[in-house]
Amino acid sequence: MKNQKQITDLIWGVLLTLAGVGVFIRVSFVMPQIIKISSFDSNSSWFIRFSFYLIGIILIGGGIRKIFLNAKYFFKC
């Protein structure tokens, strides 16, 4: 049972990391459309961009942490 939880956590870590990378890739495509929304002024675009990148960093960091914590049981390094 413990081995299955470690495999699940390892897969979850990989998915979190991929989601974080996806956020970084997607922000470059979506930001011009977000800036065009009239309720956002040009001064708040840096805050919106920063927020998206922070979400991406948190996802990647959490995913890498989960990968390292659970991979040591599979790869005796």
Protein Blocks (a to p, Z undefined) as FASTA:
>chain_A
ZZmmmmmmmmmmmmmmmmmmmmmmmmmmmmmmmmmpmkbcfklmmmmmmmmmmmmmmmmm
mmmmmmmmmmmmmmcZZ
